[in-house]
């Protein structure tokens, strides 16, 4: 009886203790789910909040943030990353949860980074570049010099430096296989940033990334002048001296806007005090020369693009004064320049560039720049994407013949 009575008396006590334990557990869960995030959002957790976030940011989601910043839409970023738009949206939402901040906002049909998003993007560029260096060092240690790289280059650049570099690599680094993709300079840079190419041979233009751009490592290759192409019957065809300003009132033939050569030529005309009246467009310089031979207008063409071309019906004249100049460079993702497959390719391109002789040489360090551009950092919406005047990520047609 005593033992049974003790058990009967103890039962309510045990039940009360269990209820108290459940209540305390519920309070703890509520604190974790409600109070902790609220304090984190208010910044009340101080260093504890920082400790929490610095251990959960996923580097793969930083790459997704870069792609959205480059392309300005989730759909375009998803295509570049070979993901579905929903997967990209989920990664961005997870990244916002990891950082505790809103990183993106709608801007018309596209997406724009918030101030916090821009801050994180700068760190993402550094982190991704360091990961490239890590991969390069690991590749150098483990695999040596055997593998395949993809080079994106414009047509004339393929003929002048890429093809000779491939020939040289067959002897100096036979384990390096090269795949070539014909792409305009502005397209090739975006291909490198998206991982679709390992190396780009591109032309400097208004929106070209600056040397201090942390996304890309740039290597100057060669420079060449643009020459004036006039119909044979043009009044200035027999002129011994010719400057760009002499052609101010003419009808012009040139590449489409978005082609780097278009930017270079238009910028040179603007420095000469006028805006060219472009009436005919083609990215194939053979077509440009043919139109000039038909007396459709005048043009400026890079000197190397005229090599081996049929020039019947036109005269080619060098330009004096501030002339347009095509400056060609190689670009790889920052940190990848030391990769055991990419380094030999860069060296071979540099050696091939030393043998380029487009006639009158120009200093690769000089650059005809837009006066408003001097001293200003490149905007992420324009460089290494599409045309300098277009928003980054806008689709561009693949045009051949540059």
Buried (B, 14 or more C-beta within 10 A) or exposed (E): EEEEEEEEEEEEEEEEEEEEEEEEEEEEEEEEEEEBEEBBEEEEBEEEBEEBBEEEBEEEBBBBBBBBBBBBBBEBBBBBBEBEBEBBBBBBEBBBEBBBBEBBEEEEEBBBBBEBBEBBBEEBBBBBBEBBBEBBBEBBEEEEBEBEBBBBBBBBBBBBBBBBBBEBBEEEBEBBBBEBBBBBBBBBBBBBBBBBBBBBBBBBBBBBBEEEBBBBBBBBBBBBBBBBBBBBEBEBBEBEEBBBBBBBEBBBBBBBBBBBBBBBBBBBBBBBEBEBEBEBBBBBBBBBBBBBBEBBBBBBBBBBBBEEBEBEBBBBBBBEEBBBBBBBBBBBBBBBBBBBBBBBBBBBBBBBBEEBEBEEEBEBEEBBBEEEBEEEEBEBBBBBBBBBEBBBBBEBEEBEBB
